[in-house]
Amino acid sequence: MEELDITGLSVGMIVPNYKRMCELLGDRVRTGDAKVCQLKRWEKLFRYEREGNKYRILEVAENLPEKVPRKRRGEYIQYIEPVLIDYICRNGGGGHRISLIRKELFCIAGLVNNRYLVSGRAGEIYGDISGFEVDEDVKVDFVTEDDVKFECSDMFWFRTKTARWLNYVLHSALRSMQGRKVIDVDHEYVVTSLDKDGNARTKVATDRQLKAIKAAEEDVLGEMGVLSTRGIHSTSRMWEFYSRLNKILTTEYGWKGAFRRTVIVLNDEYVVGGKLRKNKVQSFKRTLNGKIMEYLSKEAENDKSVYDNGEYPYNPNNWRSRTLNEALEREDFLETQKAIAEYLVRI
């Protein structure tokens, strides 16, 4: 089954007919029962209403990660679960509770190394992104501490691919553990402010602050033309979302900003025997990390193969997709992606 490219769609957009919609999605024109199944598949990725032959886009769940086969999910979870339990037992205090941002959880699980924490997000490499367009002249290449430079588009491909996959792998593990009552998962907002000396201070949002944040979230979602945070939970638009959100919070309340953390509480019955030897933890992490490296390598090879066969893996009518295709144009694409992964993922 083909992977659809929905990056060319935006809320409020009107697509003139079915054939044009297929072109935008990179999907085939179908008839009969095949078309019925196709339309049902579309509804999982975006909402629309029909106006005669036209399609009006109501909501887009951008850059949804591909489904991970159940067998493969089990392969990941069996390594993430014992490592996460061990970490909570050692760092969760009496309440066996931790509160961390998503990228920190990536590192703890062994999905990536600590350098990934400071590598930024896909949206940051093009500066100020507004909607679906960008000033192509505003680019930021990535430079390591050893002055090795990776091109902007190469980092964009890497960050986009890793963000999709890592988020889904971690989410699958947490959801599985929560479903089996191993952990409880929640979220909290943290407010960042400056003290009288200009130093940054962070504190969990009070009920009043949380109400202000939620109101600002609704304003930002309206500006972006999206109905819920689910529709913007992708690498590039999440950066845009928080940039807009923090601008409102700074202007109206004088805060430096706010961010969201994942709260995980370990069920007491899993505390006993939950600690592992350090070498065992490292072994789990290295095995899992190797699987992530293998996945990224295959993704790069698949994209390059499609491009070398004279096709565009991504919709050339959308700037984000054009950037992904731009990385594939270079002959050293595979070598560059391997080097980036070795630097930011390999543990």
N, C-alpha and C positions, 0 to 999 in steps of 0.2 A: 504493500500500500504506500502510495506516494506521501511524502511529508509536505503539507501545504505551507505556502509562504503568505502570511497575513500581514506582513509589514507594510504592504501598499494600501491597506485599509485604514480609514480614520472615521471617528464618530461624526455623523452628519453627511458623510460622503454619499453621493448617489451614483450607482453604477448602472449604465443605461440598459443592459440586457444580460441574459444568462451567459452568452458566449464571452462577453467582455469580463464578467466575473471570473470565469474559468481561466482566462488569460492572466488576470491579476493574481490569482491564487496559484498559478502553475499547475492547474488541474485539467483533466481531460473532459471534453464535452461528452455527456452520456445521455442515454435514453432509457425509458421504461423503469424497471425495478432498480437498475443500477443508479439512475438519477435520483430516485427516492432515497436510496441509501446514502448517496453523495450529499444530498441536502440535509439529512440528519447529521452527517459528520460535520458539515459546515456549522450547524447550530451549536456544536460543542466548542467552537472556536470564536464565533461572533454572533450577535443577535442582529436581525434585520427585519424590515417590513416590506411587503411588496406593494408597489404602486404601478399597476399594469405590468409591463415588462421590466420595470426598473426595480432596483434593490436599494433601499435607504438603510445605511449602516447605523444601528442604535448603540451598540457596545462591542468593543473588541478586547478579547483577552489576549494581550500581546505576548508574542514569543513564548507560547506555552511549551513546556518541555515535552519531549516525546515520552510515551508510556514506557516504563521500564518493565520488561518481562518479569513475571512473578518469580521465576527461578533466579534471575539475576538480582532482584531486590533482596532475596534471601542471602545471596552471596555477600552483599554489602552489609546487611544488618548483622550478620553473625560476627563481624569484626567491629562494627561501630558500638553495638550494645555493651559488651564487656568493658571496652575502653571508656565509654561514657559513664557507666556505673562506677568504675574505679575512680574516675575523676571526681564525681560527686561525693563519693565516700571520703575522699581526701580533702576536698575543698568546699564542700557544701555546708559545713558547720553542723550544729545540733539539729537544725531543721532539714538537713540534707537537701539544700536548695542552692541552685546557682542561677545567675542572671547575666547573660552574655549576648553580645551582638552575633549575628549569624556567621560572619567571617571568623570570629574567635572559635565558634563551634567547629567550623571546617578544620581549623588547626588542631584542636583537641582530638578530633576523631582520626586525624591522620590523612585527611583528604588532600591537604596541601601543607606547605611548610610556612614558617612564620613570616617570610618575606612577602607572602601573598597578602598579608594584612595591610601593608603599606603600598600595594600596587595600584590602588585606586579602583574606580568603577568605569565601565565602558562609556558612560555619558560624559565623564570628565575630560576625555582626551580631545573633545571638540569644543571645549569651553561652554559658552552659554547656548544651550539647546532650547529652541522654542518650537513646540509641536513636532511636525514631521520634516522641517527644513532646518538648515544650519549654514552658517557662514563657512564655506569650505576652506577659507584661508586661516581659520582659527583652529590650529592643530597643536597637540602637545605630544612629542615623541617621549618614549620611556627610556630613561638613562639609569643604569645600575650604578652601584657605588664604585665599581671598577671602570666606569665611563664606557661601558658597552651600551650602544644605542639601538633600540628596536623601533622601527617605523610605526607611526601612528596607526595605520590601517592593520598592520600585523597584530598590534596589541588589541585593537578593537575586535578582530576575529577571535583571538585567544580569550579575551575577557567575556565576550558574548557567549562563546561555547562553554567555558568553565562555569559561568554564573548559572546558566540554564541547568547544566547537569548536576553541579554540586548542590544547588538548592533542592533539586528533586530527590537526589540520593538521601540527603539529610532529612528532608521532610518525610520521605518514605520510612526511614528508620524511626523517627520520633513518633510518627503515626502508628507504626506497628507496636512500639513499646507502650504507647499510651493505650492502645486497644487491648493489650494484655495486662493492663494495670501495673506495669513496671514503673511508670512515671506519670506524672501529671504535667501538662504543658500549658503555659499561659504567656501573656505578653505584658510589658509595662513600658510606659514612656518615661524618659529621663530628660529633665530640663537642664540645660547648660547656661550659666549666667556668669557675670564677672563681679568679683568683689571690689571693694574700694581701692585696692592696690592693682586692679587690672588682671588679677589671676582668675583662671577659669575654675568654676566650681560646678559639680554635677549633683543632682538630687532627684530622687524619684518624684514624679509629678503628683501634686496634691489633687484632690477631687476638683477643686476650682480650676487648677491649671489644666487638668485633663479635659475639662469641659471646653476651655478655650482652644486647646489643641484640636479637639474634634470639630469645633466650629470652623477653625481655619482649614482643616482637612476638607470639609464640604466645599468651602470656597475654592480651594485649589482643584478639586475634582471637577467642579463646574467649569473653571477656566480651561482645564485640559480636555473637557468634553468627554469625561469618563464617569460612569455611574458609581463605581466602587474601587477601592484600592486593589481588588483582585484584577481589575482591568489594566492597571499600570505596573503590576508586579513583574517587571522585566528589568534587565540591567540598565538600559539607557534611560527609560522613563522614570524609574524609581529615583535616580539621581535628580532628574528634573523636578519630580514631585517634592522631594525634600528641600531642594533649593528654593522652590516657590513657598513651601510651607514655612521654612525658617525665615524667609524674608518678611512674611506677615508677622510672625511671632516677634521678630526683632523690632519691626516698626511699631507694632501696637503695644507690646509689653516690655520691650527693652531687653528681652532675653537674647543670649548669644545663639540659641537654637534649641532643638529637641530631637531626640532619636529614640528608636524603639529597640528594646532588648527582649530576647526569648527567656522566659522563666521556666526552669525545669525542677521539679520536686520528685525525689526518689521515694518510692514506696518502702516503708520501713522493713518489710520482710526480705527485701533484696540487699539490705545493708550488710547483714551477716555474710561473710565470705565474699563480699563484693570487691575487696582489694586484691590486686594482682601484683606479682613480682614485676619490677621495672622492665626486665628483659622480655617478659610475656607481653606487656603493653606495647613495647616497641615492635615486637614481632607481628602483632595484630595490625599495627599502624602501617608497617612496611608492606604487608601483604595487600591491604586495602589501597595504599598509595600506588602500588604497582598496577592495580586494576584501573585506577583513574588515569595513570599515564598511558596505559594501553588503549583506553577509550579515546583519549584525546588524539593519539597517534592515528587511530582508525578514522576518526572524524576528519582529520586533516587529509589523509590519503583519499577518502571518499570524495571530499569536496574538490580536491585537485584533479581526480580522475574525471569527474563530471565536467570541470572546466576545460581540461585538455581534450575532451571529446567534442568541444565546440559549443557547449551549452553554458548557461549561467545558472549556478546553483541557487542564486538568490535573485529576487525580482529587481531588474535593473532600473525600474521606474521609481524606486524609493531610495533616498540618500543613505539610509542605514545599510540597505542591501548592496548598494553600489560600493560602499566602503568594504564590505565583506568580499565582494568580487574583486575589488582593487588589490586586496592582499593576495588573492589567488593568481593574479597576473604575473607575479614575480617568479622567476625560475627557482629561486632559493626558498620558496614558501615553506616546504616541508622541513628543511633544515632550520629555518628561523623558528617555526613553531616548536620544534623539538628543543631548541635552545631556550626559548621562553619557558616551556614546561619544566625543563631541567632546573631553571633558576627559581621559578615561583611555586612549583608543585612538588618536585622530588624531595623526599625527606631522607 
